[in-house]
């Protein structure tokens, strides 16, 4: 089992910045990729939208709508993944979920239910 604890969400004005953190613990040796996905208000479906992922070899992948504004990084000593979010827009408002997977998922969406791990989610609200 892998436990993921997120922090860093909150409220910010348009154009502002936030940094999310996700600390992993447990059987993390099995994890190859960690990432951030989000679920927007009024969209409580069974899939979450890709934001960014990073692998153990530091390969990164971003959704097109965050490229150039968001940066994913990891601290292997602290077993923590970060998401630096700059130039935030109202459409970035969502619950952000940390994910840990044994494989790199190239899809733009990820099923809520699957053989991987999710954090509890952290709310990000961007207000104009």
TISELO-160181 format. One record per atom (N, C-alpha, C): x, y, z; residue in three letters; atom name; chain. Coordinates in pm, whole numbers. Example, Ala and Ser with C-alpha at 12.3 -4.5 7.8 and 13.67 -1.06 7.14 Angstrom:
BEGIN
+--------+--------+--------+-----+------+-------+
!     xx !     yy !     zz ! res ! atom ! chain !
+--------+--------+--------+-----+------+-------+
!   1319 !   -569 !    780 ! ALA !    N !     A !
!   1230 !   -450 !    780 ! ALA !   CA !     A !
!   1320 !   -330 !    780 ! ALA !    C !     A !
!   1285 !   -225 !    708 ! SER !    N !     A !
!   1367 !   -106 !    714 ! SER !   CA !     A !
!   1290 !      3 !    787 ! SER !    C !     A !
+--------+--------+--------+-----+------+-------+
END
This chain:
BEGIN
+--------+--------+--------+-----+------+-------+
!     xx !     yy !     zz ! res ! atom ! chain !
+--------+--------+--------+-----+------+-------+
!     83 !   -120 !      0 ! UNK !    N !     A !
!      0 !      0 !      0 ! UNK !   CA !     A !
!     87 !    127 !      0 ! UNK !    C !     A !
!     35 !    227 !    -65 ! UNK !    N !     A !
!    103 !    357 !    -70 ! UNK !   CA !     A !
!      6 !    462 !    -16 ! UNK !    C !     A !
!     58 !    548 !     69 ! UNK !    N !     A !
!    -23 !    657 !    121 ! UNK !   CA !     A !
!     27 !    789 !     61 ! UNK !    C !     A !
!    -67 !    872 !     21 ! UNK !    N !     A !
!    -35 !   1001 !    -39 ! UNK !   CA !     A !
!   -105 !   1111 !     41 ! UNK !    C !     A !
!    -29 !   1210 !     83 ! UNK !    N !     A !
!    -86 !   1320 !    159 ! UNK !   CA !     A !
!    -54 !   1450 !     86 ! UNK !    C !     A !
!   -159 !   1520 !     45 ! UNK !    N !     A !
!   -144 !   1643 !    -31 ! UNK !   CA !     A !
!   -156 !   1765 !     60 ! UNK !    C !     A !
!    -96 !   1873 !     16 ! UNK !    N !     A !
!   -111 !   2000 !     86 ! UNK !   CA !     A !
!    -83 !   2113 !    -13 ! UNK !    C !     A !
!   -124 !   2233 !     26 ! UNK !    N !     A !
!    -88 !   2350 !    -52 ! UNK !   CA !     A !
!   -200 !   2412 !   -133 ! UNK !    C !     A !
!   -317 !   2354 !   -132 ! UNK !    N !     A !
!   -428 !   2414 !   -204 ! UNK !   CA !     A !
!   -477 !   2539 !   -134 ! UNK !    C !     A !
!   -573 !   2607 !   -198 ! UNK !    N !     A !
!   -629 !   2726 !   -137 ! UNK !   CA !     A !
!   -692 !   2817 !   -240 ! UNK !    C !     A !
!   -709 !   2940 !   -200 ! UNK !    N !     A !
!   -773 !   3041 !   -284 ! UNK !   CA !     A !
!   -668 !   3139 !   -332 ! UNK !    C !     A !
!   -679 !   3178 !   -459 ! UNK !    N !     A !
!   -583 !   3271 !   -515 ! UNK !   CA !     A !
!   -653 !   3353 !   -623 ! UNK !    C !     A !
!   -607 !   3472 !   -644 ! UNK !    N !     A !
!   -664 !   3556 !   -750 ! UNK !   CA !     A !
!   -604 !   3519 !   -886 ! UNK !    C !     A !
!   -674 !   3556 !   -989 ! UNK !    N !     A !
!   -626 !   3531 !  -1126 ! UNK !   CA !     A !
!   -485 !   3587 !  -1142 ! UNK !    C !     A !
!   -399 !   3506 !  -1203 ! UNK !    N !     A !
!   -261 !   3547 !  -1223 ! UNK !   CA !     A !
!   -168 !   3510 !  -1110 ! UNK !    C !     A !
!   -225 !   3461 !  -1001 ! UNK !    N !     A !
!   -145 !   3426 !   -886 ! UNK !   CA !     A !
!    -80 !   3289 !   -897 ! UNK !    C !     A !
!    -14 !   3247 !   -790 ! UNK !    N !     A !
!     59 !   3121 !   -788 ! UNK !   CA !     A !
!     26 !   3042 !   -663 ! UNK !    C !     A !
!     37 !   2910 !   -676 ! UNK !    N !     A !
!     25 !   2818 !   -564 ! UNK !   CA !     A !
!    122 !   2703 !   -588 ! UNK !    C !     A !
!    166 !   2639 !   -480 ! UNK !    N !     A !
!    247 !   2519 !   -493 ! UNK !   CA !     A !
!    182 !   2407 !   -414 ! UNK !    C !     A !
!    154 !   2298 !   -482 ! UNK !    N !     A !
!     99 !   2180 !   -418 ! UNK !   CA !     A !
!    212 !   2082 !   -387 ! UNK !    C !     A !
!    195 !   2010 !   -276 ! UNK !    N !     A !
!    290 !   1907 !   -238 ! UNK !   CA !     A !
!    216 !   1776 !   -217 ! UNK !    C !     A !
!    285 !   1667 !   -246 ! UNK !    N !     A !
!    229 !   1534 !   -225 ! UNK !   CA !     A !
!    339 !   1446 !   -166 ! UNK !    C !     A !
!    322 !   1409 !    -40 ! UNK !    N !     A !
!    420 !   1325 !     28 ! UNK !   CA !     A !
!    375 !   1180 !     23 ! UNK !    C !     A !
!    464 !   1092 !    -25 ! UNK !    N !     A !
!    432 !    951 !    -39 ! UNK !   CA !     A !
!    500 !    870 !     70 ! UNK !    C !     A !
!    432 !    767 !    116 ! UNK !    N !     A !
!    488 !    675 !    215 ! UNK !   CA !     A !
!    433 !    536 !    191 ! UNK !    C !     A !
!    496 !    438 !    256 ! UNK !    N !     A !
!    452 !    301 !    238 ! UNK !   CA !     A !
!    537 !    229 !    136 ! UNK !    C !     A !
!    475 !    146 !     53 ! UNK !    N !     A !
!    546 !     62 !    -44 ! UNK !   CA !     A !
!    578 !    140 !   -171 ! UNK !    C !     A !
!    657 !    245 !   -157 ! UNK !    N !     A !
!    681 !    335 !   -268 ! UNK !   CA !     A !
!    782 !    279 !   -369 ! UNK !    C !     A !
!    853 !    172 !   -334 ! UNK !    N !     A !
!    949 !    114 !   -428 ! UNK !   CA !     A !
!    881 !     65 !   -554 ! UNK !    C !     A !
!    752 !     35 !   -544 ! UNK !    N !     A !
!    679 !    -16 !   -660 ! UNK !   CA !     A !
!    631 !     96 !   -752 ! UNK !    C !     A !
!    644 !    220 !   -710 ! UNK !    N !     A !
!    589 !    332 !   -785 ! UNK !   CA !     A !
!    689 !    381 !   -889 ! UNK !    C !     A !
!    641 !    395 !  -1015 ! UNK !    N !     A !
!    724 !    446 !  -1123 ! UNK !   CA !     A !
!    690 !    590 !  -1158 ! UNK !    C !     A !
!    563 !    623 !  -1152 ! UNK !    N !     A !
!    522 !    758 !  -1193 ! UNK !   CA !     A !
!    429 !    818 !  -1088 ! UNK !    C !     A !
!    448 !    947 !  -1064 ! UNK !    N !     A !
!    356 !   1020 !   -977 ! UNK !   CA !     A !
!    308 !   1142 !  -1054 ! UNK !    C !     A !
!    188 !   1183 !  -1022 ! UNK !    N !     A !
!    134 !   1295 !  -1097 ! UNK !   CA !     A !
!     20 !   1363 !  -1029 ! UNK !    C !     A !
!    -30 !   1464 !  -1096 ! UNK !    N !     A !
!   -145 !   1541 !  -1049 ! UNK !   CA !     A !
!   -255 !   1535 !  -1153 ! UNK !    C !     A !
!   -373 !   1512 !  -1104 ! UNK !    N !     A !
!   -494 !   1514 !  -1186 ! UNK !   CA !     A !
!   -594 !   1606 !  -1116 ! UNK !    C !     A !
!   -693 !   1649 !  -1191 ! UNK !    N !     A !
!   -791 !   1739 !  -1130 ! UNK !   CA !     A !
!   -932 !   1707 !  -1177 ! UNK !    C !     A !
!  -1025 !   1750 !  -1094 ! UNK !    N !     A !
!  -1166 !   1731 !  -1122 ! UNK !   CA !     A !
!  -1234 !   1863 !  -1096 ! UNK !    C !     A !
!  -1295 !   1920 !  -1200 ! UNK !    N !     A !
!  -1354 !   2052 !  -1190 ! UNK !   CA !     A !
!  -1490 !   2047 !  -1121 ! UNK !    C !     A !
!  -1534 !   2159 !  -1066 ! UNK !    N !     A !
!  -1667 !   2164 !  -1003 ! UNK !   CA !     A !
!  -1774 !   2129 !  -1105 ! UNK !    C !     A !
!  -1877 !   2058 !  -1060 ! UNK !    N !     A !
!  -1984 !   2022 !  -1151 ! UNK !   CA !     A !
!  -1945 !   1912 !  -1247 ! UNK !    C !     A !
!  -1833 !   1849 !  -1224 ! UNK !    N !     A !
!  -1789 !   1740 !  -1312 ! UNK !   CA !     A !
!  -1746 !   1621 !  -1227 ! UNK !    C !     A !
!  -1838 !   1569 !  -1147 ! UNK !    N !     A !
!  -1804 !   1461 !  -1054 ! UNK !   CA !     A !
!  -1806 !   1325 !  -1122 ! UNK !    C !     A !
!  -1742 !   1314 !  -1236 ! UNK !    N !     A !
!  -1745 !   1190 !  -1311 ! UNK !   CA !     A !
!  -1649 !   1087 !  -1257 ! UNK !    C !     A !
!  -1634 !    981 !  -1333 ! UNK !    N !     A !
!  -1551 !    870 !  -1290 ! UNK !   CA !     A !
!  -1409 !    883 !  -1342 ! UNK !    C !     A !
!  -1378 !    997 !  -1404 ! UNK !    N !     A !
!  -1244 !   1018 !  -1455 ! UNK !   CA !     A !
!  -1191 !   1153 !  -1407 ! UNK !    C !     A !
!  -1063 !   1159 !  -1394 ! UNK !    N !     A !
!   -996 !   1283 !  -1356 ! UNK !   CA !     A !
!   -903 !   1324 !  -1469 ! UNK !    C !     A !
!   -888 !   1455 !  -1484 ! UNK !    N !     A !
!   -813 !   1508 !  -1596 ! UNK !   CA !     A !
!   -665 !   1523 !  -1562 ! UNK !    C !     A !
!   -581 !   1483 !  -1654 ! UNK !    N !     A !
!   -437 !   1495 !  -1635 ! UNK !   CA !     A !
!   -397 !   1642 !  -1619 ! UNK !    C !     A !
!   -308 !   1668 !  -1523 ! UNK !    N !     A !
!   -242 !   1798 !  -1512 ! UNK !   CA !     A !
!    -95 !   1778 !  -1551 ! UNK !    C !     A !
!    -25 !   1692 !  -1476 ! UNK !    N !     A !
!    116 !   1666 !  -1504 ! UNK !   CA !     A !
!    159 !   1538 !  -1434 ! UNK !    C !     A !
!    258 !   1470 !  -1493 ! UNK !    N !     A !
!    315 !   1353 !  -1429 ! UNK !   CA !     A !
!    466 !   1358 !  -1439 ! UNK !    C !     A !
!    532 !   1283 !  -1351 ! UNK !    N !     A !
!    677 !   1273 !  -1352 ! UNK !   CA !     A !
!    715 !   1131 !  -1314 ! UNK !    C !     A !
!    815 !   1077 !  -1384 ! UNK !    N !     A !
!    858 !    941 !  -1357 ! UNK !   CA !     A !
!    983 !    939 !  -1270 ! UNK !    C !     A !
!   1022 !    816 !  -1233 ! UNK !    N !     A !
!   1145 !    800 !  -1154 ! UNK !   CA !     A !
!   1268 !    847 !  -1229 ! UNK !    C !     A !
!   1261 !    850 !  -1361 ! UNK !    N !     A !
!   1373 !    898 !  -1442 ! UNK !   CA !     A !
!   1355 !   1044 !  -1480 ! UNK !    C !     A !
!   1262 !   1111 !  -1413 ! UNK !    N !     A !
!   1236 !   1254 !  -1431 ! UNK !   CA !     A !
!   1179 !   1290 !  -1568 ! UNK !    C !     A !
!   1120 !   1194 !  -1634 ! UNK !    N !     A !
!   1043 !   1225 !  -1755 ! UNK !   CA !     A !
!    913 !   1290 !  -1712 ! UNK !    C !     A !
!    880 !   1402 !  -1774 ! UNK !    N !     A !
!    760 !   1474 !  -1737 ! UNK !   CA !     A !
!    661 !   1479 !  -1854 ! UNK !    C !     A !
!    536 !   1495 !  -1818 ! UNK !    N !     A !
!    430 !   1507 !  -1918 ! UNK !   CA !     A !
!    329 !   1606 !  -1863 ! UNK !    C !     A !
!    279 !   1696 !  -1949 ! UNK !    N !     A !
!    185 !   1799 !  -1909 ! UNK !   CA !     A !
!     64 !   1801 !  -2001 ! UNK !    C !     A !
!    -49 !   1837 !  -1943 ! UNK !    N !     A !
!   -164 !   1866 !  -2027 ! UNK !   CA !     A !
!   -137 !   1995 !  -2103 ! UNK !    C !     A !
!   -190 !   2006 !  -2224 ! UNK !    N !     A !
!   -162 !   2124 !  -2307 ! UNK !   CA !     A !
!   -206 !   2253 !  -2239 ! UNK !    C !     A !
!   -314 !   2248 !  -2164 ! UNK !    N !     A !
!   -368 !   2372 !  -2107 ! UNK !   CA !     A !
!   -291 !   2421 !  -1984 ! UNK !    C !     A !
!   -186 !   2350 !  -1942 ! UNK !    N !     A !
!   -104 !   2399 !  -1831 ! UNK !   CA !     A !
!     42 !   2416 !  -1870 ! UNK !    C !     A !
!     77 !   2374 !  -1990 ! UNK !    N !     A !
!    216 !   2386 !  -2035 ! UNK !   CA !     A !
!    260 !   2532 !  -2030 ! UNK !    C !     A !
!    380 !   2552 !  -1978 ! UNK !    N !     A !
!    433 !   2688 !  -1967 ! UNK !   CA !     A !
!    391 !   2761 !  -1842 ! UNK !    C !     A !
!    291 !   2709 !  -1772 ! UNK !    N !     A !
!    245 !   2773 !  -1648 ! UNK !   CA !     A !
!    271 !   2687 !  -1525 ! UNK !    C !     A !
!    261 !   2557 !  -1540 ! UNK !    N !     A !
!    279 !   2464 !  -1428 ! UNK !   CA !     A !
!    410 !   2388 !  -1444 ! UNK !    C !     A !
!    471 !   2354 !  -1331 ! UNK !    N !     A !
!    593 !   2274 !  -1333 ! UNK !   CA !     A !
!    583 !   2166 !  -1226 ! UNK !    C !     A !
!    606 !   2043 !  -1268 ! UNK !    N !     A !
!    607 !   1932 !  -1173 ! UNK !   CA !     A !
!    752 !   1896 !  -1142 ! UNK !    C !     A !
!    778 !   1861 !  -1016 ! UNK !    N !     A !
!    913 !   1823 !   -976 ! UNK !   CA !     A !
!    903 !   1724 !   -861 ! UNK !    C !     A !
!   1017 !   1665 !   -828 ! UNK !    N !     A !
!   1014 !   1567 !   -719 ! UNK !   CA !     A !
!   1139 !   1579 !   -635 ! UNK !    C !     A !
!   1127 !   1544 !   -508 ! UNK !    N !     A !
!   1238 !   1536 !   -414 ! UNK !   CA !     A !
!   1244 !   1392 !   -368 ! UNK !    C !     A !
!   1340 !   1316 !   -419 ! UNK !    N !     A !
!   1346 !   1174 !   -389 ! UNK !   CA !     A !
!   1384 !   1146 !   -244 ! UNK !    C !     A !
!   1454 !   1239 !   -181 ! UNK !    N !     A !
!   1491 !   1221 !    -40 ! UNK !   CA !     A !
!   1366 !   1230 !     47 ! UNK !    C !     A !
!   1280 !   1325 !     14 ! UNK !    N !     A !
!   1158 !   1345 !     93 ! UNK !   CA !     A !
!   1040 !   1265 !     39 ! UNK !    C !     A !
!   1059 !   1192 !    -72 ! UNK !    N !     A !
!    950 !   1118 !   -135 ! UNK !   CA !     A !
!    829 !   1208 !   -158 ! UNK !    C !     A !
!    858 !   1324 !   -209 ! UNK !    N !     A !
!    754 !   1426 !   -229 ! UNK !   CA !     A !
!    756 !   1477 !   -372 ! UNK !    C !     A !
!    637 !   1496 !   -426 ! UNK !    N !     A !
!    621 !   1555 !   -559 ! UNK !   CA !     A !
!    553 !   1690 !   -543 ! UNK !    C !     A !
!    598 !   1786 !   -621 ! UNK !    N !     A !
!    546 !   1921 !   -613 ! UNK !   CA !     A !
!    482 !   1962 !   -746 ! UNK !    C !     A !
!    386 !   2051 !   -738 ! UNK !    N !     A !
!    329 !   2112 !   -857 ! UNK !   CA !     A !
!    328 !   2263 !   -835 ! UNK !    C !     A !
!    418 !   2331 !   -903 ! UNK !    N !     A !
!    422 !   2477 !   -899 ! UNK !   CA !     A !
!    327 !   2530 !  -1005 ! UNK !    C !     A !
!    229 !   2606 !   -962 ! UNK !    N !     A !
!    127 !   2657 !  -1053 ! UNK !   CA !     A !
!    137 !   2809 !  -1059 ! UNK !    C !     A !
!    168 !   2861 !  -1175 ! UNK !    N !     A !
!    180 !   3005 !  -1195 ! UNK !   CA !     A !
!     76 !   3053 !  -1295 ! UNK !    C !     A !
!     55 !   3182 !  -1296 ! UNK !    N !     A !
!    -40 !   3245 !  -1389 ! UNK !   CA !     A !
!   -174 !   3171 !  -1388 ! UNK !    C !     A !
!   -226 !   3152 !  -1270 ! UNK !    N !     A !
!   -348 !   3073 !  -1255 ! UNK !   CA !     A !
!   -468 !   3143 !  -1318 ! UNK !    C !     A !
!   -557 !   3062 !  -1373 ! UNK !    N !     A !
!   -677 !   3110 !  -1440 ! UNK !   CA !     A !
!   -800 !   3054 !  -1370 ! UNK !    C !     A !
!   -915 !   3118 !  -1386 ! UNK !    N !     A !
!  -1038 !   3064 !  -1324 ! UNK !   CA !     A !
!  -1065 !   2920 !  -1365 ! UNK !    C !     A !
!  -1032 !   2883 !  -1487 ! UNK !    N !     A !
!  -1058 !   2746 !  -1532 ! UNK !   CA !     A !
!   -965 !   2644 !  -1468 ! UNK !    C !     A !
!   -867 !   2688 !  -1390 ! UNK !    N !     A !
!   -784 !   2596 !  -1313 ! UNK !   CA !     A !
!   -851 !   2556 !  -1182 ! UNK !    C !     A !
!   -962 !   2620 !  -1150 ! UNK !    N !     A !
!  -1035 !   2585 !  -1028 ! UNK !   CA !     A !
!  -1081 !   2440 !  -1034 ! UNK !    C !     A !
!  -1043 !   2362 !   -932 ! UNK !    N !     A !
!  -1073 !   2220 !   -930 ! UNK !   CA !     A !
!  -1022 !   2161 !   -800 ! UNK !    C !     A !
!  -1059 !   2038 !   -776 ! UNK !    N !     A !
!   -994 !   1959 !   -672 ! UNK !   CA !     A !
!   -876 !   1888 !   -740 ! UNK !    C !     A !
!   -759 !   1902 !   -683 ! UNK !    N !     A !
!   -637 !   1843 !   -739 ! UNK !   CA !     A !
!   -602 !   1719 !   -658 ! UNK !    C !     A !
!   -578 !   1610 !   -731 ! UNK !    N !     A !
!   -548 !   1483 !   -669 ! UNK !   CA !     A !
!   -409 !   1436 !   -707 ! UNK !    C !     A !
!   -333 !   1393 !   -610 ! UNK !    N !     A !
!   -204 !   1330 !   -636 ! UNK !   CA !     A !
!   -227 !   1183 !   -669 ! UNK !    C !     A !
!   -149 !   1132 !   -762 ! UNK !    N !     A !
!   -163 !    992 !   -804 ! UNK !   CA !     A !
!    -26 !    926 !   -807 ! UNK !    C !     A !
!    -23 !    799 !   -768 ! UNK !    N !     A !
!     99 !    719 !   -775 ! UNK !   CA !     A !
!     68 !    589 !   -847 ! UNK !    C !     A !
!    150 !    556 !   -947 ! UNK !    N !     A !
!    120 !    443 !  -1034 ! UNK !   CA !     A !
!    248 !    365 !  -1063 ! UNK !    C !     A !
!    232 !    235 !  -1088 ! UNK !    N !     A !
!    347 !    152 !  -1125 ! UNK !   CA !     A !
!    388 !    175 !  -1270 ! UNK !    C !     A !
!    300 !    241 !  -1346 ! UNK !    N !     A !
!    326 !    263 !  -1488 ! UNK !   CA !     A !
!    302 !    409 !  -1522 ! UNK !    C !     A !
!    360 !    452 !  -1633 ! UNK !    N !     A !
!    333 !    586 !  -1683 ! UNK !   CA !     A !
!    209 !    581 !  -1772 ! UNK !    C !     A !
!    107 !    654 !  -1733 ! UNK !    N !     A !
!    -18 !    659 !  -1808 ! UNK !   CA !     A !
!     -9 !    776 !  -1906 ! UNK !    C !     A !
!    -18 !    746 !  -2035 ! UNK !    N !     A !
!     -9 !    851 !  -2137 ! UNK !   CA !     A !
!   -144 !    915 !  -2168 ! UNK !    C !     A !
!   -248 !    869 !  -2101 ! UNK !    N !     A !
!   -381 !    921 !  -2129 ! UNK !   CA !     A !
!   -404 !   1058 !  -2067 ! UNK !    C !     A !
!   -501 !   1131 !  -2122 ! UNK !    N !     A !
!   -536 !   1263 !  -2072 ! UNK !   CA !     A !
!   -636 !   1256 !  -1957 ! UNK !    C !     A !
!   -692 !   1137 !  -1935 ! UNK !    N !     A !
!   -784 !   1115 !  -1825 ! UNK !   CA !     A !
!   -746 !    986 !  -1754 ! UNK !    C !     A !
!   -784 !    978 !  -1629 ! UNK !    N !     A !
!   -755 !    858 !  -1551 ! UNK !   CA !     A !
!   -880 !    821 !  -1474 ! UNK !    C !     A !
!   -913 !    694 !  -1481 ! UNK !    N !     A !
!  -1029 !    645 !  -1407 ! UNK !   CA !     A !
!  -1006 !    660 !  -1257 ! UNK !    C !     A !
!  -1112 !    696 !  -1186 ! UNK !    N !     A !
!  -1100 !    709 !  -1041 ! UNK !   CA !     A !
!  -1066 !    574 !   -980 ! UNK !    C !     A !
!  -1128 !    470 !  -1030 ! UNK !    N !     A !
!  -1103 !    335 !   -978 ! UNK !   CA !     A !
!  -1001 !    266 !  -1066 ! UNK !    C !     A !
!   -893 !    217 !  -1005 ! UNK !    N !     A !
!   -792 !    147 !  -1081 ! UNK !   CA !     A !
!   -681 !     98 !   -990 ! UNK !    C !     A !
!   -586 !     22 !  -1045 ! UNK !    N !     A !
!   -478 !    -37 !   -964 ! UNK !   CA !     A !
!   -366 !     63 !   -935 ! UNK !    C !     A !
!   -402 !    176 !   -876 ! UNK !    N !     A !
!   -304 !    278 !   -840 ! UNK !   CA !     A !
!   -358 !    351 !   -719 ! UNK !    C !     A !
!   -290 !    459 !   -681 ! UNK !    N !     A !
!   -323 !    524 !   -554 ! UNK !   CA !     A !
!   -355 !    672 !   -576 ! UNK !    C !     A !
!   -448 !    720 !   -494 ! UNK !    N !     A !
!   -487 !    860 !   -496 ! UNK !   CA !     A !
!   -469 !    921 !   -357 ! UNK !    C !     A !
!   -438 !   1050 !   -355 ! UNK !    N !     A !
!   -447 !   1125 !   -231 ! UNK !   CA !     A !
!   -591 !   1167 !   -207 ! UNK !    C !     A !
!   -612 !   1240 !   -100 ! UNK !    N !     A !
!   -748 !   1278 !    -60 ! UNK !   CA !     A !
!   -800 !   1397 !   -140 ! UNK !    C !     A !
!   -713 !   1466 !   -209 ! UNK !    N !     A !
!   -754 !   1581 !   -289 ! UNK !   CA !     A !
!   -736 !   1711 !   -213 ! UNK !    C !     A !
!   -703 !   1817 !   -287 ! UNK !    N !     A !
!   -691 !   1949 !   -228 ! UNK !   CA !     A !
!   -756 !   2050 !   -322 ! UNK !    C !     A !
!   -836 !   2138 !   -265 ! UNK !    N !     A !
!   -913 !   2233 !   -345 ! UNK !   CA !     A !
!   -825 !   2351 !   -385 ! UNK !    C !     A !
!   -833 !   2386 !   -513 ! UNK !    N !     A !
!   -770 !   2506 !   -566 ! UNK !   CA !     A !
!   -880 !   2593 !   -626 ! UNK !    C !     A !
!   -892 !   2716 !   -577 ! UNK !    N !     A !
!   -993 !   2808 !   -628 ! UNK !   CA !     A !
!   -924 !   2933 !   -679 ! UNK !    C !     A !
!   -949 !   2964 !   -805 ! UNK !    N !     A !
!   -891 !   3083 !   -867 ! UNK !   CA !     A !
!  -1004 !   3181 !   -893 ! UNK !    C !     A !
!   -995 !   3296 !   -831 ! UNK !    N !     A !
!  -1105 !   3393 !   -836 ! UNK !   CA !     A !
!  -1065 !   3515 !   -918 ! UNK !    C !     A !
!  -1160 !   3562 !   -996 ! UNK !    N !     A !
!  -1138 !   3685 !  -1071 ! UNK !   CA !     A !
!  -1196 !   3803 !   -995 ! UNK !    C !     A !
+--------+--------+--------+-----+------+-------+
END
